[in-house]
Amino acid sequence: EAAGEQGEFEAMYKALFDNAAEWSHQETSQREAFFGYAEELGLDMDRFEQVYDDPATLERIEQSAADAEALGVTSTPTFFLDGERLEPTRVEDLTDPLDAALEG
């Protein structure tokens, strides 16, 4: 969220996924790691911290988690097409329904 405010959402989520083994499944704050990734991306760190610490940011994250839970999302990635959950086990399980939706 804080990186997205600076137009770097994609770069930050890539950094988070690339480094997930370092920070995920921890029971302590990973603030230092997240700020390190933001710094590596060259973000304005004062602005990043302001958005990171803003209660509205936490509200958006909590709402997103609640929405995911309501939809039965338990892991990422989870795919939906026209409101129907897809459970792909191979690439074609994604591409075939997408192609059909585009043609229909």
Secondary structure, 3 states (H helix, E strand, C coil): CCCHHHCCHHHHHHHHHHCHHHHCCCCCCCHHHHHHHHHHCCCCHHHHHHHHHCHHHHHHHHHHHHHHHHHCCCCCCCEEECCEEECCCCCHHHHHHHHHHHHC
